[in-house]
Amino acid sequence: MLNFDPWNQMLHQYVNPQGRVDYRTWQQESRHQLDDWLKSITTIAPQSLPDRDHQLAFWMNLYNALVIQQVLAQYPIASIQRPILGVPNWIAFFWFFWHPVCGLGDRRYSLNDIEHRVLRPLGEPRIHFALVCAAIGCPLLRNQAYFPETVQAQLEADADRFINNPEKVRYDAVSQTLYCSKIFKWYRQDFLAVADSIPKYIQPYRASPDPFPDPLSVKYLDYDWGLNQRMSS
């Protein structure tokens, strides 16, 4: 049986409304509680999940929790791109995403497996506003768990928050340039599966009702890999 309540409680406690995580306090107080919850949730057989909303909630919660678990195991760090004992940043980065971090049944999964082989094939581009790899450039981490009965509304709210955050998406009317997070570049094909272009995907979420002009230049913002942390209270 899915029980996201312990994860939900930890998110409420250690993540603020701006999506910043109090890793230090979480590490000191509840690291083992997170480990225990992950052990319990990974006893679920993915094939037993009854529908797409259950799959989305399960895998997105699992992904975000595994990211937190990895950071807590190594904290304090400034970034998931941190060098370790002289190991180059790119190797540390590769290791973070590609090494197996959990087992479900007889299969081991990396973060990369969960994102690219499980979630993306579900055909829901809004997952890219919900999966958080502990970087400032990522979407803001929601301080509540995803639940099957509310996941569609949560994803819609995540998309709205991301697109109306000027650090992620902003439009310069003078130069007629749309500046976007590189998430829209990296996962372009997912967004184009449901919209004719990146601007047309973004337009319905904009606070401004004015349509983008034609022609429109699209440029991508630098991605901040700094850790999405906040200071302990």
N, C-alpha and C positions, 0 to 999 in steps of 0.2 A: 504493500500500500504506500502510495506517495505521501510523504509528510515533509512539507517545505517549511513548517512552522519554526523549527530551530534556526534554519538559515535566515528566515524572515526576521526573527528576533535579533540575530547578530547584525544583520544589515541595518536595522533600526538603530542599534546601539553604537555602531562604529563607523557608519557612513553618514555624512551630513547632506543637507538638501542640495548642495553644490556638487555632489558626487565625489567628494574627497574622503579618503579613508584614513582612519586613525590606526595605522598599522602597529604602532608601538604598544598602545593599550590593548589592542586585539591580541597581539602576540603574548603579552603578559597575562591577560585574563582568560582568554577563550580559545587559544590555539588548539588545545586538545579537544574542546567541544566541537570545533570545526572538523577536526580529524574524525571524531566519532560519528558526526552526522554524515560525512562523506562515506564512511564505511557502511553505514546503514543504507544510504541511498543507492550505493552501487551493488546492493543485493537485488535491486529491481532488474527484471529481465526486460530489455528494451522492446522486444517483440510483444510484450504483454500490454504495452501502452495502447489504450483503446482507440485513440484518434489523433489527428494532427495537432490539436491544441495541447493535448497531454504531452506529445512528443516535443513540441516547441518549449513548453514550460520546463520539462525535465532536462532537456539538453542545454538550454540557456542557463538555467540555475547551476547545472553541473559545471559547465565551462567557467562561469564567473567564480564559482567557489573554488575550483581547482587553481585558477589564477591566484586568488587570495592565498590559498594554502602554499603555493610555491613561493610567493613573496614573503610570507610569514616565516618560512623555513630559512630564508636567507637575510632577512631584515636585520640591520639597516642597509639598504642599498639606495642609490640615487635613481636607478633606472633598470629595467629588465635587460638593457644592453650593457650592463656593468661588466667590466673586465674582471676575471677571477684568476688570481695567482699568475698574472701575466698572459692569460688566455685572451686572444683578440676579441673585441666586442662582437664581431659577426658570428663567432663560434658560440659565444654565450647566448646570443639572440637565437641562433638556430636550435641550440639545446633546449631553450625555454619552450619553444613551440613544437618541436618534433620528437622529443623523447617521450615515451609512454608514461603517463601519470596516473592512470587508473585502469582497473580491470572490471569488465562486465561480462559475466559468463566466462567463456573460454577465450575472450578477446581482450587485448590491451589497447588503450586509446591514448593518443597524444592530443594536445589542444588542437593541433592542425587537423587530426582525424575528425574530431568533433565538429569543427567549423566547416571543413571542406567536403568531408565524405558523408556527414550525417545531416547537418543543418542546412547547408546551401542546397542540396538536392530537394529539400522540401519546398523550394520555390517561393520563399518569403524574404524579399530584400530588406524588410525592416529589421531583421536580425542584426544587421550591421549598425543599427543604432542602439543595440542592447548588449552585444558582446563587448566586454571590457578587458583589455589585456594589461591593465595597470598603468597605462600611459596617459599623460595629460591630453594628448591628441586624440585619444579614444572618446567614444561617447561618455557622458557622465554616468557613473555607476548609480543605478536606481537603488534607493535605500529601502527597498522591499523586494521580496521574492516575486517571481512570476508564478501565477496560479492558472491552471487550465481554464477555469471559468471566467477569468479576467484578462487572459494573455493578449487577446486581440485589441482590447482597449488600451492595455499597457503599451503594446508595440506602437499603436497609433500616437499615444502621448509621447513616447520616446522619439518617434520621427519628428513630431512637431517641435519638441524641445531642441533636438539636434539642429534642425534646419533653421530655427529662429534664434540660434546662438551665433552671434557675429564672429566668434572665434572659430566656428566651423563653416558657416556659410554667410556671405555678405555680398551685396550688390552695390557697385559703384556706378551711379547713374551718369556721371560726367563722362567716364570712359566707356560706358556700356559694357562693363566687365563683371562677370559673375565669378567670385572667388569661392572655391569649394574645398572642403577637406579632401585629402587624398583618398579617403574611403570611397568617394565617388569614382575615382580613377581606378583603384585597385579592384573594385567589384562592379565595374561599369556594366558588364554583361548581365549581372543580376538585376540592376535597375532598368536596363534597356529591355529586359524580358517583359516589363509591365508598362513601360513608357517609351515614347519615340526618341527621347533625348534626355540627358541629365537635367537641363533646365525645365523640361516639361514634367519630369518627376518631381522636381523641387517646387514648382509654381503653386500647386494646390495647398501646400503647407505654409506658404509665406503669409506673414501678418498683413503685408500690403496686397490689396486686390489688383493692383496694376500689373498687367502682363509684361513679361520681358520684351524688350524691343528685338527687332530683327533687322540687321544682324546683331548677334551677341557674342562677345568673346568670353570663353571659359578658361580660367586659370586655377591652378591648384596650390593650396597653401602648404607651407612647410609643416611637417608633422613633428610634434613635440613628444619625444620619447621619455621625458622626465617622469618620475613616479607620481601618480595621482594621490599623493599623501597630504594629510593635514596634521598639524601639530596636536599632541595630546592636550586635553583640557586640564 
